[in-house]
Structure formats: structure tokens, C-alpha cells
Amino acid sequence: MNGYMTTSTIREISEARGVKMMTRVEVEKLRNQVKEVMWKYYSDNKLSFHESIRDSREEIIVELMKGNDIREVFEIFGGVGILKSA
């Protein structure tokens, strides 16, 4: 995805949040907020995640934008409790 969200992704996020179709400005504002929260959570817990979590960054952002719980999202994509390989 690389930071660009399609109309269908925006529609999916809007529906998950129970709101009308979000504008690109609203999406960008929400995306920036989510990225800040995501970075804080990742920084505080990075030793618990496998290195490959970085490959799922955009998917994590979208799931968080939908309003999903941050712990659950990171567990799905990063395997909380799985230690990084040495």
C-alpha cells in the first residue's frame, strides 16, 4: 500500500468506524494519529515482536484505523511473545 489508500480501503475503514464515507483529509488526519500511537506501542514493546512485523506496517495502520485493538492487531501481525531471532 505504501501510504496510498484506495477508495475501497477508505470505504472499509469508514464502515468499520460506523461513519459516512471519510474524506481523504479525514483519513490522512486519522492515519497520522494512528501512526503516532502505533510507534509508541511498538517502541514500548519492540523486544516482543519478530523483525518481520515491519513488513506489515501498512496493514497494521489500516487495522488500527478501523478501530481494532492495538494489542490484538500487533499480536496478529507481529506475534507478541515471539522473540526476535538472534
PDB file of N, CA, C and O in Angstrom, chain B, residues numbered from 101:
ATOM      1  N   MET B 101       0.820  -1.198   0.000  1.00  0.00           N
ATOM      2  CA  MET B 101       0.000   0.000   0.000  1.00  0.00           C
ATOM      3  C   MET B 101       0.858   1.255   0.000  1.00  0.00           C
ATOM      4  O   MET B 101       0.525   2.219  -0.689  1.00  0.00           O
ATOM      5  N   ASN B 102       1.926   1.272   0.733  1.00  0.00           N
ATOM      6  CA  ASN B 102       2.895   2.375   0.741  1.00  0.00           C
ATOM      7  C   ASN B 102       2.287   3.737   1.019  1.00  0.00           C
ATOM      8  O   ASN B 102       2.683   4.724   0.398  1.00  0.00           O
ATOM      9  N   GLY B 103       1.338   3.815   1.932  1.00  0.00           N
ATOM     10  CA  GLY B 103       0.792   5.094   2.334  1.00  0.00           C
ATOM     11  C   GLY B 103      -0.373   5.592   1.503  1.00  0.00           C
ATOM     12  O   GLY B 103      -1.063   6.527   1.910  1.00  0.00           O
ATOM     13  N   TYR B 104      -0.610   4.984   0.338  1.00  0.00           N
ATOM     14  CA  TYR B 104      -1.723   5.403  -0.504  1.00  0.00           C
ATOM     15  C   TYR B 104      -2.891   4.475  -0.255  1.00  0.00           C
ATOM     16  O   TYR B 104      -2.742   3.255  -0.319  1.00  0.00           O
ATOM     17  N   MET B 105      -4.053   5.043   0.028  1.00  0.00           N
ATOM     18  CA  MET B 105      -5.221   4.223   0.298  1.00  0.00           C
ATOM     19  C   MET B 105      -6.226   4.364  -0.830  1.00  0.00           C
ATOM     20  O   MET B 105      -6.565   5.467  -1.259  1.00  0.00           O
ATOM     21  N   THR B 106      -6.684   3.229  -1.290  1.00  0.00           N
ATOM     22  CA  THR B 106      -7.689   3.218  -2.351  1.00  0.00           C
ATOM     23  C   THR B 106      -9.043   3.624  -1.785  1.00  0.00           C
ATOM     24  O   THR B 106      -9.246   3.637  -0.571  1.00  0.00           O
ATOM     25  N   THR B 107      -9.953   3.952  -2.675  1.00  0.00           N
ATOM     26  CA  THR B 107     -11.306   4.310  -2.261  1.00  0.00           C
ATOM     27  C   THR B 107     -11.953   3.154  -1.517  1.00  0.00           C
ATOM     28  O   THR B 107     -12.675   3.375  -0.545  1.00  0.00           O
ATOM     29  N   SER B 108     -11.709   1.930  -1.955  1.00  0.00           N
ATOM     30  CA  SER B 108     -12.321   0.782  -1.274  1.00  0.00           C
ATOM     31  C   SER B 108     -11.757   0.615   0.143  1.00  0.00           C
ATOM     32  O   SER B 108     -12.486   0.218   1.053  1.00  0.00           O
ATOM     33  N   THR B 109     -10.479   0.913   0.334  1.00  0.00           N
ATOM     34  CA  THR B 109      -9.899   0.843   1.674  1.00  0.00           C
ATOM     35  C   THR B 109     -10.494   1.925   2.566  1.00  0.00           C
ATOM     36  O   THR B 109     -10.801   1.678   3.732  1.00  0.00           O
ATOM     37  N   ILE B 110     -10.654   3.114   2.019  1.00  0.00           N
ATOM     38  CA  ILE B 110     -11.268   4.205   2.779  1.00  0.00           C
ATOM     39  C   ILE B 110     -12.707   3.840   3.138  1.00  0.00           C
ATOM     40  O   ILE B 110     -13.150   4.095   4.257  1.00  0.00           O
ATOM     41  N   ARG B 111     -13.435   3.249   2.197  1.00  0.00           N
ATOM     42  CA  ARG B 111     -14.812   2.827   2.458  1.00  0.00           C
ATOM     43  C   ARG B 111     -14.830   1.775   3.570  1.00  0.00           C
ATOM     44  O   ARG B 111     -15.674   1.830   4.465  1.00  0.00           O
ATOM     45  N   GLU B 112     -13.911   0.829   3.513  1.00  0.00           N
ATOM     46  CA  GLU B 112     -13.820  -0.222   4.524  1.00  0.00           C
ATOM     47  C   GLU B 112     -13.539   0.369   5.911  1.00  0.00           C
ATOM     48  O   GLU B 112     -14.146  -0.044   6.899  1.00  0.00           O
ATOM     49  N   ILE B 113     -12.637   1.317   5.979  1.00  0.00           N
ATOM     50  CA  ILE B 113     -12.317   1.980   7.254  1.00  0.00           C
ATOM     51  C   ILE B 113     -13.532   2.746   7.763  1.00  0.00           C
ATOM     52  O   ILE B 113     -13.869   2.671   8.945  1.00  0.00           O
ATOM     53  N   SER B 114     -14.187   3.479   6.873  1.00  0.00           N
ATOM     54  CA  SER B 114     -15.372   4.265   7.249  1.00  0.00           C
ATOM     55  C   SER B 114     -16.463   3.363   7.803  1.00  0.00           C
ATOM     56  O   SER B 114     -17.054   3.656   8.842  1.00  0.00           O
ATOM     57  N   GLU B 115     -16.728   2.257   7.101  1.00  0.00           N
ATOM     58  CA  GLU B 115     -17.770   1.333   7.545  1.00  0.00           C
ATOM     59  C   GLU B 115     -17.415   0.712   8.896  1.00  0.00           C
ATOM     60  O   GLU B 115     -18.278   0.579   9.763  1.00  0.00           O
ATOM     61  N   ALA B 116     -16.164   0.337   9.073  1.00  0.00           N
ATOM     62  CA  ALA B 116     -15.745  -0.264  10.345  1.00  0.00           C
ATOM     63  C   ALA B 116     -15.901   0.718  11.500  1.00  0.00           C
ATOM     64  O   ALA B 116     -16.181   0.314  12.628  1.00  0.00           O
ATOM     65  N   ARG B 117     -15.720   1.996  11.221  1.00  0.00           N
ATOM     66  CA  ARG B 117     -15.841   3.022  12.256  1.00  0.00           C
ATOM     67  C   ARG B 117     -17.283   3.490  12.411  1.00  0.00           C
ATOM     68  O   ARG B 117     -17.585   4.263  13.320  1.00  0.00           O
ATOM     69  N   GLY B 118     -18.188   3.026  11.523  1.00  0.00           N
ATOM     70  CA  GLY B 118     -19.595   3.391  11.608  1.00  0.00           C
ATOM     71  C   GLY B 118     -19.868   4.833  11.234  1.00  0.00           C
ATOM     72  O   GLY B 118     -20.763   5.466  11.795  1.00  0.00           O
ATOM     73  N   VAL B 119     -19.098   5.361  10.283  1.00  0.00           N
ATOM     74  CA  VAL B 119     -19.282   6.745   9.842  1.00  0.00           C
ATOM     75  C   VAL B 119     -19.521   6.776   8.345  1.00  0.00           C
ATOM     76  O   VAL B 119     -19.307   5.794   7.634  1.00  0.00           O
ATOM     77  N   LYS B 120     -19.975   7.944   7.886  1.00  0.00           N
ATOM     78  CA  LYS B 120     -20.138   8.139   6.449  1.00  0.00           C
ATOM     79  C   LYS B 120     -18.772   8.036   5.781  1.00  0.00           C
ATOM     80  O   LYS B 120     -17.742   7.983   6.452  1.00  0.00           O
ATOM     81  N   MET B 121     -18.778   8.011   4.490  1.00  0.00           N
ATOM     82  CA  MET B 121     -17.514   7.910   3.761  1.00  0.00           C
ATOM     83  C   MET B 121     -16.601   9.059   4.164  1.00  0.00           C
ATOM     84  O   MET B 121     -16.946  10.229   4.004  1.00  0.00           O
ATOM     85  N   MET B 122     -15.438   8.710   4.686  1.00  0.00           N
ATOM     86  CA  MET B 122     -14.473   9.714   5.144  1.00  0.00           C
ATOM     87  C   MET B 122     -13.820  10.399   3.953  1.00  0.00           C
ATOM     88  O   MET B 122     -13.610   9.788   2.905  1.00  0.00           O
ATOM     89  N   THR B 123     -13.505  11.662   4.130  1.00  0.00           N
ATOM     90  CA  THR B 123     -12.765  12.377   3.086  1.00  0.00           C
ATOM     91  C   THR B 123     -11.289  11.996   3.184  1.00  0.00           C
ATOM     92  O   THR B 123     -10.848  11.451   4.195  1.00  0.00           O
ATOM     93  N   ARG B 124     -10.547  12.279   2.148  1.00  0.00           N
ATOM     94  CA  ARG B 124      -9.108  11.984   2.174  1.00  0.00           C
ATOM     95  C   ARG B 124      -8.407  12.795   3.274  1.00  0.00           C
ATOM     96  O   ARG B 124      -7.440  12.320   3.870  1.00  0.00           O
ATOM     97  N   VAL B 125      -8.882  13.996   3.541  1.00  0.00           N
ATOM     98  CA  VAL B 125      -8.301  14.817   4.611  1.00  0.00           C
ATOM     99  C   VAL B 125      -8.553  14.155   5.969  1.00  0.00           C
ATOM    100  O   VAL B 125      -7.650  14.084   6.803  1.00  0.00           O
ATOM    101  N   GLU B 126      -9.772  13.673   6.189  1.00  0.00           N
ATOM    102  CA  GLU B 126     -10.089  12.981   7.442  1.00  0.00           C
ATOM    103  C   GLU B 126      -9.259  11.706   7.583  1.00  0.00           C
ATOM    104  O   GLU B 126      -8.774  11.385   8.668  1.00  0.00           O
ATOM    105  N   VAL B 127      -9.105  10.994   6.486  1.00  0.00           N
ATOM    106  CA  VAL B 127      -8.316   9.758   6.503  1.00  0.00           C
ATOM    107  C   VAL B 127      -6.864  10.063   6.833  1.00  0.00           C
ATOM    108  O   VAL B 127      -6.248   9.366   7.640  1.00  0.00           O
ATOM    109  N   GLU B 128      -6.321  11.091   6.220  1.00  0.00           N
ATOM    110  CA  GLU B 128      -4.913  11.445   6.474  1.00  0.00           C
ATOM    111  C   GLU B 128      -4.704  11.863   7.926  1.00  0.00           C
ATOM    112  O   GLU B 128      -3.697  11.511   8.540  1.00  0.00           O
ATOM    113  N   LYS B 129      -5.657  12.614   8.472  1.00  0.00           N
ATOM    114  CA  LYS B 129      -5.563  13.026   9.881  1.00  0.00           C
ATOM    115  C   LYS B 129      -5.609  11.805  10.800  1.00  0.00           C
ATOM    116  O   LYS B 129      -4.807  11.685  11.726  1.00  0.00           O
ATOM    117  N   LEU B 130      -6.550  10.904  10.539  1.00  0.00           N
ATOM    118  CA  LEU B 130      -6.659   9.683  11.332  1.00  0.00           C
ATOM    119  C   LEU B 130      -5.401   8.836  11.178  1.00  0.00           C
ATOM    120  O   LEU B 130      -4.894   8.296  12.161  1.00  0.00           O
ATOM    121  N   ARG B 131      -4.900   8.718   9.961  1.00  0.00           N
ATOM    122  CA  ARG B 131      -3.686   7.938   9.697  1.00  0.00           C
ATOM    123  C   ARG B 131      -2.511   8.469  10.524  1.00  0.00           C
ATOM    124  O   ARG B 131      -1.770   7.693  11.126  1.00  0.00           O
ATOM    125  N   ASN B 132      -2.348   9.781  10.548  1.00  0.00           N
ATOM    126  CA  ASN B 132      -1.256  10.380  11.322  1.00  0.00           C
ATOM    127  C   ASN B 132      -1.406  10.097  12.816  1.00  0.00           C
ATOM    128  O   ASN B 132      -0.419   9.821  13.498  1.00  0.00           O
ATOM    129  N   GLN B 133      -2.635  10.164  13.323  1.00  0.00           N
ATOM    130  CA  GLN B 133      -2.883   9.866  14.734  1.00  0.00           C
ATOM    131  C   GLN B 133      -2.547   8.407  15.040  1.00  0.00           C
ATOM    132  O   GLN B 133      -1.906   8.103  16.046  1.00  0.00           O
ATOM    133  N   VAL B 134      -2.988   7.517  14.164  1.00  0.00           N
ATOM    134  CA  VAL B 134      -2.743   6.089  14.340  1.00  0.00           C
ATOM    135  C   VAL B 134      -1.245   5.788  14.291  1.00  0.00           C
ATOM    136  O   VAL B 134      -0.750   4.974  15.070  1.00  0.00           O
ATOM    137  N   LYS B 135      -0.534   6.434  13.392  1.00  0.00           N
ATOM    138  CA  LYS B 135       0.908   6.205  13.276  1.00  0.00           C
ATOM    139  C   LYS B 135       1.633   6.592  14.564  1.00  0.00           C
ATOM    140  O   LYS B 135       2.572   5.911  14.974  1.00  0.00           O
ATOM    141  N   GLU B 136       1.207   7.671  15.198  1.00  0.00           N
ATOM    142  CA  GLU B 136       1.826   8.086  16.463  1.00  0.00           C
ATOM    143  C   GLU B 136       1.588   7.049  17.560  1.00  0.00           C
ATOM    144  O   GLU B 136       2.508   6.683  18.290  1.00  0.00           O
ATOM    145  N   VAL B 137       0.351   6.585  17.667  1.00  0.00           N
ATOM    146  CA  VAL B 137       0.010   5.584  18.676  1.00  0.00           C
ATOM    147  C   VAL B 137       0.741   4.275  18.377  1.00  0.00           C
ATOM    148  O   VAL B 137       1.261   3.625  19.284  1.00  0.00           O
ATOM    149  N   MET B 138       0.776   3.898  17.109  1.00  0.00           N
ATOM    150  CA  MET B 138       1.446   2.668  16.699  1.00  0.00           C
ATOM    151  C   MET B 138       2.931   2.722  17.042  1.00  0.00           C
ATOM    152  O   MET B 138       3.485   1.753  17.561  1.00  0.00           O
ATOM    153  N   TRP B 139       3.575   3.849  16.754  1.00  0.00           N
ATOM    154  CA  TRP B 139       5.006   3.980  17.034  1.00  0.00           C
ATOM    155  C   TRP B 139       5.281   3.878  18.531  1.00  0.00           C
ATOM    156  O   TRP B 139       6.233   3.217  18.944  1.00  0.00           O
ATOM    157  N   LYS B 140       4.458   4.525  19.337  1.00  0.00           N
ATOM    158  CA  LYS B 140       4.630   4.466  20.796  1.00  0.00           C
ATOM    159  C   LYS B 140       4.496   3.030  21.286  1.00  0.00           C
ATOM    160  O   LYS B 140       5.317   2.558  22.073  1.00  0.00           O
ATOM    161  N   TYR B 141       3.467   2.341  20.823  1.00  0.00           N
ATOM    162  CA  TYR B 141       3.245   0.958  21.254  1.00  0.00           C
ATOM    163  C   TYR B 141       4.396   0.073  20.797  1.00  0.00           C
ATOM    164  O   TYR B 141       4.902  -0.741  21.570  1.00  0.00           O
ATOM    165  N   TYR B 142       4.807   0.228  19.549  1.00  0.00           N
ATOM    166  CA  TYR B 142       5.921  -0.560  19.024  1.00  0.00           C
ATOM    167  C   TYR B 142       7.196  -0.286  19.823  1.00  0.00           C
ATOM    168  O   TYR B 142       7.889  -1.225  20.218  1.00  0.00           O
ATOM    169  N   SER B 143       7.510   0.976  20.062  1.00  0.00           N
ATOM    170  CA  SER B 143       8.721   1.353  20.797  1.00  0.00           C
ATOM    171  C   SER B 143       8.736   0.765  22.201  1.00  0.00           C
ATOM    172  O   SER B 143       9.771   0.307  22.685  1.00  0.00           O
ATOM    173  N   ASP B 144       7.584   0.783  22.841  1.00  0.00           N
ATOM    174  CA  ASP B 144       7.488   0.265  24.207  1.00  0.00           C
ATOM    175  C   ASP B 144       7.576  -1.257  24.273  1.00  0.00           C
ATOM    176  O   ASP B 144       7.903  -1.815  25.320  1.00  0.00           O
ATOM    177  N   ASN B 145       7.287  -1.930  23.158  1.00  0.00           N
ATOM    178  CA  ASN B 145       7.189  -3.385  23.176  1.00  0.00           C
ATOM    179  C   ASN B 145       8.022  -4.089  22.110  1.00  0.00           C
ATOM    180  O   ASN B 145       7.835  -5.284  21.880  1.00  0.00           O
ATOM    181  N   LYS B 146       8.927  -3.384  21.462  1.00  0.00           N
ATOM    182  CA  LYS B 146       9.583  -3.942  20.280  1.00  0.00           C
ATOM    183  C   LYS B 146      10.358  -5.225  20.536  1.00  0.00           C
ATOM    184  O   LYS B 146      10.534  -6.018  19.611  1.00  0.00           O
ATOM    185  N   LEU B 147      10.820  -5.455  21.736  1.00  0.00           N
ATOM    186  CA  LEU B 147      11.535  -6.699  22.012  1.00  0.00           C
ATOM    187  C   LEU B 147      10.619  -7.921  21.965  1.00  0.00           C
ATOM    188  O   LEU B 147      11.090  -9.057  21.892  1.00  0.00           O
ATOM    189  N   SER B 148       9.310  -7.680  22.006  1.00  0.00           N
ATOM    190  CA  SER B 148       8.341  -8.773  21.959  1.00  0.00           C
ATOM    191  C   SER B 148       7.952  -9.166  20.538  1.00  0.00           C
ATOM    192  O   SER B 148       7.297 -10.188  20.336  1.00  0.00           O
ATOM    193  N   PHE B 149       8.347  -8.373  19.564  1.00  0.00           N
ATOM    194  CA  PHE B 149       7.907  -8.600  18.190  1.00  0.00           C
ATOM    195  C   PHE B 149       9.007  -9.190  17.331  1.00  0.00           C
ATOM    196  O   PHE B 149      10.191  -8.911  17.519  1.00  0.00           O
ATOM    197  N   HIS B 150       8.599  -9.990  16.410  1.00  0.00           N
ATOM    198  CA  HIS B 150       9.525 -10.526  15.419  1.00  0.00           C
ATOM    199  C   HIS B 150       9.875  -9.405  14.445  1.00  0.00           C
ATOM    200  O   HIS B 150       9.052  -8.529  14.179  1.00  0.00           O
ATOM    201  N   GLU B 151      11.076  -9.434  13.924  1.00  0.00           N
ATOM    202  CA  GLU B 151      11.536  -8.388  12.995  1.00  0.00           C
ATOM    203  C   GLU B 151      10.620  -8.217  11.785  1.00  0.00           C
ATOM    204  O   GLU B 151      10.510  -7.117  11.243  1.00  0.00           O
ATOM    205  N   SER B 152       9.971  -9.280  11.365  1.00  0.00           N
ATOM    206  CA  SER B 152       9.136  -9.236  10.164  1.00  0.00           C
ATOM    207  C   SER B 152       7.899  -8.354  10.331  1.00  0.00           C
ATOM    208  O   SER B 152       7.192  -8.097   9.357  1.00  0.00           O
ATOM    209  N   ILE B 153       7.631  -7.891  11.542  1.00  0.00           N
ATOM    210  CA  ILE B 153       6.461  -7.027  11.744  1.00  0.00           C
ATOM    211  C   ILE B 153       6.557  -5.774  10.869  1.00  0.00           C
ATOM    212  O   ILE B 153       5.537  -5.220  10.460  1.00  0.00           O
ATOM    213  N   ARG B 154       7.756  -5.341  10.591  1.00  0.00           N
ATOM    214  CA  ARG B 154       7.938  -4.144   9.758  1.00  0.00           C
ATOM    215  C   ARG B 154       7.319  -4.322   8.378  1.00  0.00           C
ATOM    216  O   ARG B 154       6.874  -3.351   7.766  1.00  0.00           O
ATOM    217  N   ASP B 155       7.289  -5.549   7.890  1.00  0.00           N
ATOM    218  CA  ASP B 155       6.720  -5.830   6.574  1.00  0.00           C
ATOM    219  C   ASP B 155       5.204  -5.637   6.548  1.00  0.00           C
ATOM    220  O   ASP B 155       4.607  -5.529   5.477  1.00  0.00           O
ATOM    221  N   SER B 156       4.591  -5.593   7.715  1.00  0.00           N
ATOM    222  CA  SER B 156       3.130  -5.474   7.820  1.00  0.00           C
ATOM    223  C   SER B 156       2.688  -4.084   8.255  1.00  0.00           C
ATOM    224  O   SER B 156       1.540  -3.905   8.662  1.00  0.00           O
ATOM    225  N   ARG B 157       3.556  -3.118   8.179  1.00  0.00           N
ATOM    226  CA  ARG B 157       3.277  -1.767   8.691  1.00  0.00           C
ATOM    227  C   ARG B 157       1.971  -1.195   8.143  1.00  0.00           C
ATOM    228  O   ARG B 157       1.131  -0.727   8.912  1.00  0.00           O
ATOM    229  N   GLU B 158       1.796  -1.228   6.834  1.00  0.00           N
ATOM    230  CA  GLU B 158       0.589  -0.628   6.242  1.00  0.00           C
ATOM    231  C   GLU B 158      -0.671  -1.373   6.645  1.00  0.00           C
ATOM    232  O   GLU B 158      -1.705  -0.750   6.891  1.00  0.00           O
ATOM    233  N   GLU B 159      -0.603  -2.690   6.718  1.00  0.00           N
ATOM    234  CA  GLU B 159      -1.764  -3.472   7.144  1.00  0.00           C
ATOM    235  C   GLU B 159      -2.116  -3.164   8.591  1.00  0.00           C
ATOM    236  O   GLU B 159      -3.292  -3.082   8.946  1.00  0.00           O
ATOM    237  N   ILE B 160      -1.099  -2.992   9.425  1.00  0.00           N
ATOM    238  CA  ILE B 160      -1.337  -2.636  10.827  1.00  0.00           C
ATOM    239  C   ILE B 160      -2.019  -1.279  10.911  1.00  0.00           C
ATOM    240  O   ILE B 160      -2.979  -1.108  11.662  1.00  0.00           O
ATOM    241  N   ILE B 161      -1.529  -0.318  10.144  1.00  0.00           N
ATOM    242  CA  ILE B 161      -2.130   1.021  10.137  1.00  0.00           C
ATOM    243  C   ILE B 161      -3.605   0.951   9.766  1.00  0.00           C
ATOM    244  O   ILE B 161      -4.441   1.558  10.435  1.00  0.00           O
ATOM    245  N   VAL B 162      -3.931   0.218   8.707  1.00  0.00           N
ATOM    246  CA  VAL B 162      -5.333   0.107   8.264  1.00  0.00           C
ATOM    247  C   VAL B 162      -6.191  -0.529   9.356  1.00  0.00           C
ATOM    248  O   VAL B 162      -7.287  -0.049   9.641  1.00  0.00           O
ATOM    249  N   GLU B 163      -5.698  -1.603   9.965  1.00  0.00           N
ATOM    250  CA  GLU B 163      -6.480  -2.269  11.020  1.00  0.00           C
ATOM    251  C   GLU B 163      -6.702  -1.339  12.212  1.00  0.00           C
ATOM    252  O   GLU B 163      -7.784  -1.327  12.799  1.00  0.00           O
ATOM    253  N   LEU B 164      -5.690  -0.569  12.565  1.00  0.00           N
ATOM    254  CA  LEU B 164      -5.857   0.388  13.667  1.00  0.00           C
ATOM    255  C   LEU B 164      -6.812   1.504  13.274  1.00  0.00           C
ATOM    256  O   LEU B 164      -7.590   1.974  14.104  1.00  0.00           O
ATOM    257  N   MET B 165      -6.761   1.931  12.026  1.00  0.00           N
ATOM    258  CA  MET B 165      -7.683   2.970  11.557  1.00  0.00           C
ATOM    259  C   MET B 165      -9.129   2.483  11.599  1.00  0.00           C
ATOM    260  O   MET B 165     -10.052   3.284  11.751  1.00  0.00           O
ATOM    261  N   LYS B 166      -9.325   1.189  11.467  1.00  0.00           N
ATOM    262  CA  LYS B 166     -10.670   0.610  11.560  1.00  0.00           C
ATOM    263  C   LYS B 166     -11.174   0.597  12.993  1.00  0.00           C
ATOM    264  O   LYS B 166     -12.357   0.360  13.238  1.00  0.00           O
ATOM    265  N   GLY B 167     -10.275   0.853  13.943  1.00  0.00           N
ATOM    266  CA  GLY B 167     -10.682   0.887  15.341  1.00  0.00           C
ATOM    267  C   GLY B 167     -10.385  -0.392  16.099  1.00  0.00           C
ATOM    268  O   GLY B 167     -10.842  -0.561  17.229  1.00  0.00           O
ATOM    269  N   ASN B 168      -9.630  -1.290  15.498  1.00  0.00           N
ATOM    270  CA  ASN B 168      -9.282  -2.541  16.171  1.00  0.00           C
ATOM    271  C   ASN B 168      -8.287  -2.296  17.299  1.00  0.00           C
ATOM    272  O   ASN B 168      -7.494  -1.356  17.254  1.00  0.00           O
ATOM    273  N   ASP B 169      -8.343  -3.149  18.301  1.00  0.00           N
ATOM    274  CA  ASP B 169      -7.487  -3.045  19.477  1.00  0.00           C
ATOM    275  C   ASP B 169      -6.020  -3.206  19.096  1.00  0.00           C
ATOM    276  O   ASP B 169      -5.658  -4.139  18.379  1.00  0.00           O
ATOM    277  N   ILE B 170      -5.193  -2.309  19.571  1.00  0.00           N
ATOM    278  CA  ILE B 170      -3.779  -2.293  19.188  1.00  0.00           C
ATOM    279  C   ILE B 170      -3.057  -3.578  19.596  1.00  0.00           C
ATOM    280  O   ILE B 170      -2.220  -4.081  18.847  1.00  0.00           O
ATOM    281  N   ARG B 171      -3.371  -4.105  20.764  1.00  0.00           N
ATOM    282  CA  ARG B 171      -2.708  -5.345  21.208  1.00  0.00           C
ATOM    283  C   ARG B 171      -3.076  -6.510  20.296  1.00  0.00           C
ATOM    284  O   ARG B 171      -2.221  -7.316  19.928  1.00  0.00           O
ATOM    285  N   GLU B 172      -4.340  -6.591  19.938  1.00  0.00           N
ATOM    286  CA  GLU B 172      -4.783  -7.672  19.059  1.00  0.00           C
ATOM    287  C   GLU B 172      -4.167  -7.551  17.670  1.00  0.00           C
ATOM    288  O   GLU B 172      -3.756  -8.551  17.082  1.00  0.00           O
ATOM    289  N   VAL B 173      -4.102  -6.342  17.151  1.00  0.00           N
ATOM    290  CA  VAL B 173      -3.524  -6.130  15.826  1.00  0.00           C
ATOM    291  C   VAL B 173      -2.051  -6.507  15.823  1.00  0.00           C
ATOM    292  O   VAL B 173      -1.597  -7.205  14.917  1.00  0.00           O
ATOM    293  N   PHE B 174      -1.309  -6.065  16.805  1.00  0.00           N
ATOM    294  CA  PHE B 174       0.111  -6.403  16.862  1.00  0.00           C
ATOM    295  C   PHE B 174       0.317  -7.900  17.081  1.00  0.00           C
ATOM    296  O   PHE B 174       1.283  -8.474  16.577  1.00  0.00           O
ATOM    297  N   GLU B 175      -0.569  -8.522  17.817  1.00  0.00           N
ATOM    298  CA  GLU B 175      -0.454  -9.958  18.024  1.00  0.00           C
ATOM    299  C   GLU B 175      -0.656 -10.710  16.712  1.00  0.00           C
ATOM    300  O   GLU B 175       0.058 -11.669  16.421  1.00  0.00           O
ATOM    301  N   ILE B 176      -1.618 -10.274  15.937  1.00  0.00           N
ATOM    302  CA  ILE B 176      -1.885 -10.913  14.650  1.00  0.00           C
ATOM    303  C   ILE B 176      -0.692 -10.759  13.706  1.00  0.00           C
ATOM    304  O   ILE B 176      -0.264 -11.725  13.074  1.00  0.00           O
ATOM    305  N   PHE B 177      -0.167  -9.553  13.615  1.00  0.00           N
ATOM    306  CA  PHE B 177       0.879  -9.282  12.631  1.00  0.00           C
ATOM    307  C   PHE B 177       2.301  -9.454  13.155  1.00  0.00           C
ATOM    308  O   PHE B 177       3.232  -9.657  12.375  1.00  0.00           O
ATOM    309  N   GLY B 178       2.468  -9.375  14.467  1.00  0.00           N
ATOM    310  CA  GLY B 178       3.819  -9.401  14.988  1.00  0.00           C
ATOM    311  C   GLY B 178       4.152 -10.518  15.937  1.00  0.00           C
ATOM    312  O   GLY B 178       5.306 -10.685  16.331  1.00  0.00           O
ATOM    313  N   GLY B 179       3.140 -11.291  16.311  1.00  0.00           N
ATOM    314  CA  GLY B 179       3.398 -12.398  17.197  1.00  0.00           C
ATOM    315  C   GLY B 179       3.904 -11.972  18.550  1.00  0.00           C
ATOM    316  O   GLY B 179       5.027 -12.313  18.922  1.00  0.00           O
ATOM    317  N   VAL B 180       3.097 -11.226  19.304  1.00  0.00           N
ATOM    318  CA  VAL B 180       3.508 -10.817  20.649  1.00  0.00           C
ATOM    319  C   VAL B 180       3.929 -12.063  21.410  1.00  0.00           C
ATOM    320  O   VAL B 180       3.239 -13.082  21.407  1.00  0.00           O
ATOM    321  N   GLY B 181       5.062 -11.956  22.053  1.00  0.00           N
ATOM    322  CA  GLY B 181       5.583 -13.083  22.810  1.00  0.00           C
ATOM    323  C   GLY B 181       6.563 -13.928  22.032  1.00  0.00           C
ATOM    324  O   GLY B 181       7.268 -14.757  22.606  1.00  0.00           O
ATOM    325  N   ILE B 182       6.613 -13.721  20.718  1.00  0.00           N
ATOM    326  CA  ILE B 182       7.595 -14.434  19.899  1.00  0.00           C
ATOM    327  C   ILE B 182       8.858 -13.599  19.900  1.00  0.00           C
ATOM    328  O   ILE B 182       8.851 -12.456  19.442  1.00  0.00           O
ATOM    329  N   LEU B 183       9.923 -14.151  20.403  1.00  0.00           N
ATOM    330  CA  LEU B 183      11.173 -13.400  20.483  1.00  0.00           C
ATOM    331  C   LEU B 183      11.816 -13.273  19.115  1.00  0.00           C
ATOM    332  O   LEU B 183      11.716 -14.168  18.276  1.00  0.00           O
ATOM    333  N   LYS B 184      12.475 -12.148  18.907  1.00  0.00           N
ATOM    334  CA  LYS B 184      13.212 -11.943  17.676  1.00  0.00           C
ATOM    335  C   LYS B 184      14.287 -13.005  17.551  1.00  0.00           C
ATOM    336  O   LYS B 184      14.849 -13.466  18.544  1.00  0.00           O
ATOM    337  N   SER B 185      14.562 -13.385  16.308  1.00  0.00           N
ATOM    338  CA  SER B 185      15.628 -14.355  16.106  1.00  0.00           C
ATOM    339  C   SER B 185      16.969 -13.698  16.389  1.00  0.00           C
ATOM    340  O   SER B 185      17.166 -12.515  16.108  1.00  0.00           O
ATOM    341  N   ALA B 186      17.883 -14.472  16.943  1.00  0.00           N
ATOM    342  CA  ALA B 186      19.199 -13.933  17.319  1.00  0.00           C
ATOM    343  C   ALA B 186      20.079 -13.782  16.106  1.00  0.00           C
ATOM    344  O   ALA B 186      21.223 -13.343  16.224  1.00  0.00           O
TER     345      ALA B 186
END
